[in-house]
Amino acid sequence: MHRFLLTPRWWGINVFVALAVPFCLFMGSWQLGRFEDRVDSHREASAERPADQVAEPLDSLLPVDKTTSGRLAAAAGEYGDQLLVPERRLDGESGFYVLTLLKTDSGKAVPVVRGWLPGAADPAKAPAPPAGRVEVTGALQASENSGTKGAHTQGGLPAGQLGVIGAASLVNLVAYDLYDAWLTVQTPSDGMVPVPAQAPTNTGLDLKAFQNLGYTGEWFVFAAFVLFMWFRLYRREVETIRDAEAGLVAPAARV
């Protein structure tokens, strides 16, 4: 009865099933691994940093990645140009960051967010930076981009304001080399509110993470569907042979 499985037609069906099922299982496992990687990254990025962590030299923590983002970095030098970063929310209230370029001993400058103030960006409200040589400790942050929450990418900001914190946005505003990172000071000063460090991009349980989880389910469903259709074809073939042997239908020619 089962000799039909050796016909060319069923050889093709069996080979297809033998290739399709492992492929679907492999793709499902790969998508599940991607989801688990994102969960691990989110857990690592959102893990609370030790309160007693020691600040490390800025250069030793670069480039910024999911491991170094949020770590305390130390830099020394003199403050230079000061800019305001408008339309930034903190604790549900709108305000602005006070950002000052720190010209470090290495010759490069790093943007330092010294704090946040409520209301519209106003240079008169922003405290002047300390004069002379300073030592700054702040949480290390990766440069922002157009996808960063709160970033102002439409342009048209008044002089002295910055929409996106990063070397790419600052390169045309200042006359010195820049680090591709920035610091946010975690201790209050001059009445400003410290800006909390943010988790690095692409480490959260965002839409992409749940897309990976959805694709995982789809690939496993595809594998189950292939097996189900093979069983349906097999059962129909067996039933047809039995009906033919019982004389219920005329025997069909087999290829």
N, C-alpha and C positions, 0 to 999 in steps of 0.2 A: 504493500500500500504506500509506503513512504519512498518508493523509488522516484517519485516525481521531484524529490528534492535534488536529484542529480541531473535534472534537465537543464539546458542552457538558461532558460528563463529564471529558474530558481537559483542557479549558480550566481546570476547577476544580482538577484534579490539578497541572497545570503552574504555576498561580498560587500554589498552596500551597507547592510546592517552591521557586519563585522567592522567596517571602517567608521560608520557614522556614530555608533554608540560610544566607542572610546574617545572619539573626537569631542562629542558633546560633554562627556564626563570630564575630559581634560580642560575644556573651555570653562565649564562650570567651576571646577576647582581653582582655575586661575583667577576667575572673577571673585571667588570667595576669598582667595589670598589677598587680592587687591583691597577688598573691604576690610579684612583683618589688619592689613598694613595701615590703612587710614584710621582704624580704631586705635591701634597702638600709637600712631603719631599724635592723635588727638589726646590720648591719655598722657603721653609724655609731655606734650606742649602745655597742657592745662595743669600739670602737676605743680603743686605749690613749691616755689623755691625755698630752700632753707633760710630761715631768718638770719642765721649767723654766717651766711656765705661770704667769702672774702672776695673783694673786687680784684680782678685780674687786669693786666695791661690790655688796652684796647686792641693793639695789633695781634696779640696772642689769641683773640677770640674771632678773628676774621678769617674767611668770609662768614657772614651770618648764616646759620642754618637752624634746623629745629632743635639742635642740642645747645647752641650758644645763644639763641634768641631768649631774651629775658635775663641773661646772666649779668651780674654787675661788672661793669667795665670802668677802668680808671684811665684818665687822660689829664695831662697838664699843659698849660699854655696861657694864652691871653685871649679874652673875648674880643670879637670883632663886630661885624655887621649883625644887626638885629632885625628880625622879620616877624610878622604876625601871621598866624595860620587861622583863618576865620572859619566860622560855621562848624565848629567841633563841639560835640555834645559830651557831657559828663554827668552821670547820675540823672539823666533825663532833662538836663538844662543846657541850653545853647550858650556857647561862649567861644573863646579863641585861645590858641596856644601862643605862648611867648617863646620864640625860637631864636637862639643866639649862636652864631658860628664861633666855635672855639678853635683858634689857630694853635695847633699842638706843636710840641718840640720837634716832631718829625717833619714839619714844614707843610703838612696837610691839615685841612680843617674838618671838623666833625660838627654837624648840626646838633645842638643841645636844646631840648625842650625844657625850659626852666620851670614851667608851670602853666596852669590854666586859669583864665579869668572869665567871669560871666559877662554876657552882653555882647554888643557889637564890637568888632575889632577896632580899637582906638589906641594909637601910639601914646597918647597922654596917660592912659591907664597902665601901660606896661612899664614896670620898674626897669631902670637902667642896669646893665650888668655890672658886676664888680670890676673895678679898674686893677691893672697890674696882673702879675702872674697868679693864676689860680689852679687848684687841683680839683677836678670834677669827677664825681662818681655817679653813674647812672645806669639804668637797665638798657642793655643793648637791643636795638630794634633794626629789622631789615628795612631798606628803603621802600617807601610806598609806591603804589602804581595806580592805574586807573580803576582797578577793581577794589582798592582798599576802601573800607567803610568810612564815610565822612570826607573822602578826598574830593577836592573841587577841581574838576578837569575841564570845565567849560572855558576857562580863560576870562579875560576882562577884569581881573582883580586890580584894585588900585596899587600904586607904587608902594613898596614896603610890605606887601602881603604875598603869601605863598600858598598855593592850593594843594600841592602834593609834596610831602617831605621826602626828598631824595636827591642824589647827586645829579640825576638827569634834569631835574627842575631847577636846581641851583646853579648849574654850570654857566648859565648866561647872566646870572645876577651877581656873582662874586668873582673876584680876580685871582683866586688861589685854588690849588688842587684840593679835591674833596675825597673823604672816605665814603664808600658806598654803604653807609649805615648811619644811624643816629642814636642819640642817647636821650633818655627821659629821666630827669632827676627825681628821686623818690622821696626826698626830704623837703618839707615846705620851706619856702623862703619868700620874703617881701610880700607876704599876704596872698601868694598864689597857691593854688591847689595842685599837688603833684599829679601828673598824668600816669595812670597805671600802664604797665607794660602789656602789650597785646601778644596773643599767640601768633606764631608764624603762619603765613598763608599756606593753603592746601594741607592743613593738618586737622581741620575740623570735620565733624560729621555733617558735611554739607550735602547738596543734591548729588554730587558725583559719587559720594560714598554709598548712598542708597541706590543710585543707579547700578553700581557694581553688585549690590545685594540683589537687586531685581534681575540683572542679567544672569546671576548665579542660578536663581530659580528657573529662568527661562531655559537655560541650557540643560538642566536636569529634566525639565518637562519635555524638551525635545528628545532626549535619550529615551524617556519612558514612552513617548508617542511612537518612536521608531519601533520599539519592541512590541508595543500594542498592535501596530499596523501589521508587523510581521506575523504575530499570532493570529490576527484576523484573517489574513491571506492564507495562512497554513490551515486554519480550521475550515475555511470555506473550501479549500482544495480537498481536504479529507472528506468533508460532507458530500462534495460532488462525486468523489470516487465511490463512496458507500452507496449513494443513490443510484449510481450507474450499475454497481454490482447487484443491487436489489431490483434492477429493471425499472426504476422510477423515471430515469432519464436516459437518453441515448448517450453512449460513451463518446466523449469528446476526443478528438485527435490531439496528441501531445507533441510538443516541440522539444 
